[in-house]
Amino acid sequence: MNTTISISKETKEQIIQFGNKGETYDKILERILGSLKERQIQEILMDERGTIPIKEALDRAKKRWLK
């Protein structure tokens, strides 16, 4: 089932710039969204907030296990 969305001419032109010859708007947007999802996953996996360096983790582990 298809739907219609309203976008500006400027946005339409920007979408076209990402497309390949003969590619539909739907396929262009699917590809763009797929790339964005991959990037979001990569950013989540590479986020260093709340982490500690490996050396520090090993030092903590050694102290904990040697008791």
Residue frames as a rotation matrix with the C-alpha (Angstrom) as fourth column:
MET 1
0.582 0.813 0.000 0.00
0.813 -0.582 0.000 0.00
0.000 0.000 -1.000 0.00
ASN 2
-0.472 -0.751 0.462 1.44
0.765 -0.609 -0.209 3.36
0.438 0.254 0.862 -1.02
THR 3
0.432 0.537 -0.725 0.95
0.778 -0.628 -0.002 6.78
-0.457 -0.563 -0.689 0.51
THR 4
0.301 -0.292 0.908 1.60
0.602 -0.680 -0.419 10.34
0.739 0.673 -0.028 -0.57
ILE 5
0.188 -0.294 -0.937 3.74
0.855 -0.421 0.303 12.80
-0.484 -0.858 0.172 1.34
SER 6
0.909 0.132 0.396 4.12
0.315 -0.840 -0.442 16.50
0.274 0.526 -0.805 0.71
ILE 7
0.152 -0.913 -0.379 7.67
0.799 -0.112 0.591 17.83
-0.582 -0.393 0.712 0.41
SER 8
0.499 -0.039 -0.866 9.14
-0.264 -0.958 -0.109 21.07
-0.826 0.282 -0.489 -0.86
LYS 9
0.975 -0.186 -0.117 10.69
-0.090 0.148 -0.985 21.30
0.201 0.971 0.128 -4.32
GLU 10
0.229 -0.944 0.235 14.05
-0.903 -0.297 -0.310 21.89
0.362 -0.142 -0.921 -2.65
THR 11
-0.023 -0.173 0.985 13.76
-0.695 0.710 0.109 18.66
-0.718 -0.682 -0.137 -0.68
LYS 12
0.848 0.387 0.363 12.69
-0.001 0.685 -0.728 16.79
-0.530 0.617 0.581 -3.81
GLU 13
0.764 -0.617 -0.192 15.78
-0.412 -0.237 -0.880 18.06
0.497 0.751 -0.435 -5.65
GLN 14
-0.067 -0.805 0.589 18.02
-0.997 0.067 -0.022 16.98
-0.022 -0.589 -0.808 -2.77
ILE 15
0.318 0.257 0.912 16.50
-0.338 0.930 -0.144 13.49
-0.886 -0.262 0.383 -2.83
ILE 16
0.996 0.079 -0.049 17.06
-0.068 0.267 -0.961 13.28
-0.063 0.961 0.271 -6.58
GLN 17
0.387 -0.921 -0.039 20.77
-0.838 -0.334 -0.431 14.08
0.384 0.200 -0.901 -6.07
PHE 18
-0.242 -0.458 0.855 21.12
-0.803 0.589 0.088 10.89
-0.545 -0.666 -0.510 -4.00
GLY 19
0.589 0.630 0.506 19.44
-0.249 0.737 -0.628 8.73
-0.769 0.244 0.591 -6.62
ASN 20
-0.665 -0.693 0.280 20.74
0.013 0.364 0.931 6.65
-0.747 0.623 -0.233 -9.48
LYS 21
-0.697 0.386 -0.604 19.31
-0.715 -0.314 0.625 6.70
0.051 0.867 0.495 -12.99
GLY 22
-0.310 0.701 -0.642 15.89
-0.287 0.575 0.766 5.09
0.906 0.422 0.023 -13.05
GLU 23
-0.791 -0.029 -0.611 15.69
0.523 0.484 -0.701 4.74
0.317 -0.874 -0.368 -9.27
THR 24
0.216 0.947 0.239 12.37
0.492 -0.317 0.811 5.55
0.843 -0.058 -0.534 -7.63
TYR 25
-0.024 -0.139 0.990 12.02
-0.639 -0.760 -0.122 7.99
0.769 -0.635 -0.070 -4.75
ASP 26
0.866 0.413 0.281 11.00
-0.482 0.542 0.689 5.04
0.132 -0.732 0.668 -2.59
LYS 27
0.726 -0.652 -0.220 14.23
0.600 0.756 -0.260 3.17
0.336 0.057 0.940 -3.36
ILE 28
-0.087 -0.758 0.646 16.35
0.114 -0.652 -0.750 6.29
0.990 0.008 0.143 -2.84
LEU 29
0.191 0.245 0.950 14.78
-0.826 -0.483 0.291 6.91
0.531 -0.840 0.110 0.57
GLU 30
0.988 0.127 -0.087 15.05
-0.074 0.886 0.457 3.22
0.135 -0.445 0.885 1.53
ARG 31
0.372 -0.925 -0.081 18.77
0.661 0.325 -0.676 3.32
0.652 0.198 0.732 0.78
ILE 32
-0.201 -0.412 0.889 19.29
-0.263 -0.851 -0.454 6.61
0.944 -0.325 0.063 2.65
LEU 33
0.538 0.495 0.682 17.38
-0.783 -0.007 0.622 5.33
0.313 -0.869 0.384 5.68
GLY 34
0.912 -0.262 -0.316 19.34
0.296 0.953 0.065 2.07
0.284 -0.153 0.947 5.63
SER 35
-0.024 -0.974 0.225 22.60
0.466 -0.210 -0.859 4.00
0.884 0.084 0.459 5.68
LEU 36
-0.075 0.066 0.995 21.37
-0.644 -0.765 0.002 6.16
0.762 -0.640 0.100 8.54
LYS 37
0.892 0.420 0.169 20.38
-0.408 0.585 0.701 3.08
0.195 -0.694 0.693 10.57
GLU 38
0.586 -0.752 -0.300 23.83
0.640 0.657 -0.398 1.55
0.497 0.041 0.867 10.03
ARG 39
-0.260 -0.702 0.663 25.46
0.091 -0.701 -0.707 4.80
0.961 -0.123 0.246 11.12
GLN 40
0.340 0.464 0.818 23.31
-0.775 -0.355 0.523 5.01
0.533 -0.812 0.239 14.25
ILE 41
0.982 0.000 -0.190 24.25
0.084 0.897 0.434 1.45
0.171 -0.442 0.881 15.18
GLN 42
0.196 -0.981 0.016 27.92
0.662 0.120 -0.740 2.21
0.723 0.155 0.673 14.60
GLU 43
-0.193 -0.235 0.953 27.70
-0.367 -0.883 -0.292 5.33
0.910 -0.406 0.084 16.77
ILE 44
0.736 0.501 0.455 26.05
-0.618 0.221 0.755 3.34
0.278 -0.836 0.472 19.57
LEU 45
0.875 -0.412 -0.255 28.69
0.437 0.898 0.047 0.62
0.209 -0.152 0.966 19.39
MET 46
-0.034 -0.965 0.261 31.56
0.685 -0.213 -0.697 3.11
0.728 0.155 0.668 19.32
ASP 47
0.552 0.309 0.775 30.20
-0.263 -0.817 0.513 5.31
0.792 -0.487 -0.370 22.13
GLU 48
-0.324 -0.817 -0.477 32.79
0.347 0.366 -0.863 5.52
0.880 -0.445 0.165 24.88
ARG 49
-0.158 0.318 0.935 30.62
-0.766 -0.637 0.087 7.17
0.623 -0.702 0.344 27.52
GLY 50
0.643 0.441 0.625 30.59
-0.763 0.437 0.476 5.14
-0.063 -0.784 0.618 30.72
THR 51
0.848 -0.411 -0.335 33.60
0.261 0.873 -0.412 3.05
0.462 0.262 0.848 29.69
ILE 52
0.689 -0.721 0.073 37.04
-0.433 -0.328 0.839 2.73
-0.581 -0.610 -0.539 31.21
PRO 53
0.154 -0.716 -0.681 40.37
-0.952 0.078 -0.297 1.94
0.265 0.694 -0.670 29.56
ILE 54
0.644 0.076 -0.761 41.29
-0.130 0.991 -0.012 -1.76
0.754 0.106 0.649 29.28
LYS 55
-0.424 -0.885 -0.194 44.34
0.120 0.157 -0.980 -1.34
0.898 -0.439 0.040 31.53
GLU 56
-0.616 0.268 0.741 42.17
-0.756 -0.466 -0.460 0.10
0.222 -0.843 0.490 34.29
ALA 57
0.510 0.853 -0.112 39.61
-0.806 0.519 0.286 -2.69
0.302 -0.056 0.952 33.88
LEU 58
0.347 -0.472 -0.810 42.36
0.112 0.879 -0.464 -5.32
0.931 0.070 0.357 34.11
ASP 59
-0.725 -0.627 0.285 43.81
-0.154 -0.256 -0.954 -3.66
0.672 -0.735 0.089 37.21
ARG 60
-0.197 0.749 0.632 40.37
-0.975 -0.216 -0.047 -3.64
0.101 -0.626 0.773 38.85
ALA 61
0.682 0.479 -0.553 39.79
-0.495 0.859 0.133 -7.26
0.538 0.183 0.823 37.92
LYS 62
-0.121 -0.824 -0.554 43.17
0.147 0.537 -0.831 -8.34
0.982 -0.182 0.057 39.31
LYS 63
-0.781 -0.154 0.605 42.50
-0.504 -0.418 -0.756 -6.58
0.370 -0.895 0.249 42.61
ARG 64
0.142 0.950 0.278 39.04
-0.986 0.110 0.127 -8.12
0.090 -0.292 0.952 42.83
TRP 65
0.739 0.193 -0.645 40.09
-0.320 0.943 -0.085 -11.69
0.592 0.269 0.759 42.00
LEU 66
-0.211 -0.924 -0.320 43.26
0.021 0.323 -0.946 -11.72
0.977 -0.207 -0.048 44.10
LYS 67
-0.144 0.233 0.962 41.36
-0.914 -0.404 -0.039 -11.22
0.380 -0.885 0.271 47.36
